[in-house]
Amino acid sequence: MEYTFTFLANFSNGLALISPLILFLLMVIAGLATLVGKLEQWSLLDALYWGFITALTVGYGDMKPTRKPAKLLAILIAMHGIIMTGIIGALSVEATIRAFGNHFPHA
């Protein structure tokens, strides 16, 4: 349990440090999704839903852009989502390494 609390503390501290970057990426994703929604004549909620499903690379397929500019923006949304996911993944690895310190078993 000690490692869990140490991990959570390290992860929270790291997240606080990179929160401006994460918020920027979230704003870019939301802005691009809103733009696609206007091009496709979707509601704001539908556009944001589609944008974040695309950014997280889930892609349910229930909604998809039909216009070429919207399709190009979808690629940008996915790229920003992959960058954000990679940053959070790297933060998780770093927090894990710090939590376990030298306690990792050696191969």
N, C-alpha and C positions, 0 to 999 in steps of 0.2 A: 504494500500500500504506500510505502514511503516513496517508491519510484513514481507512482501515479501522481502524487501531489507535487513532486519535484518536476515531473514532466509538465503538468498543468501550469505550474508557476512559470517555468521557462517558456512554454508556448504562449501564455498570456503576455509575458513581457515582450517577447518577440513580435507578437501580433500588435501590441501597442506601438512598437517602433515602426512597423511597416503599414500601419493603418492608413496613413495618407495615400500610399501607393495603392492599396486595396480599394479604398474609397474612390480614387481616381478611376481605376479600372471598372468598378461597378457603375460609375457615372457614365463612362464611355459606352459601356454595354447598354445601359438604359437609354442613353441618347440615341445610339444607333438603332436600337429596337424600336424606339418611338418613331424615328424617321422611316424605317421599314413599314411600320404600322400605318403611317400616313400614305405611303406609296401604295400599299395593299388595301387601304381603307378598312383597317381593323380597328377595334376599340383599343383604348389605351391599355386596359388590362390584358387583352389578348396579345397585344404587341409586346408588353413586358414579359408575359408568360412565355411566348415564343422565343424572345430574345435570351432569357436566362436558361431555358431548356436547350437552346442552341449553344450558348456559351459554356454550359456544363457538359456539352457533347452527349447529352441524353438523346435528343432528337426523337421524340415519340412519333413524329410523322403525321400528327393530326392537323397540323397547319404547316404550310410551306409557301414561300414567296413565289410569285409567278412572273414578276417583271425582272428584267435583267439587272437594273440598278439595285434592286432589293436583294437579288441573289449575290451580287458582289459585296453588298454590305453584310450579308450573312457570313461570308468568309471572314470579314474583319471582326465580326462579333465572336466567331469561333476562335480566331487567333487570340483575341484579348482574353477569352475564357480559359484557353489553354495556358497562357502566360500566368494568369491569376492562380489557376490550379497548381501549376508548377512551383510558384512562389510559396504557396501554403504547404505544399508537400515538402519542399526543402526546409521550411520552418519546422515542420513536424519531425523530420529526420534530425535536425540540429537539436531540438528540444529533447528527443530520445537519447541522443549521444550524451548530452549534458546531464540528463537524469541518471543514466547508468554509469557515467564516468568511465573508470577503468574496470568496471564489473562485467564487461562483455566477456564471454568465454572465448578463449583463443583456440583456433582450429589447428 
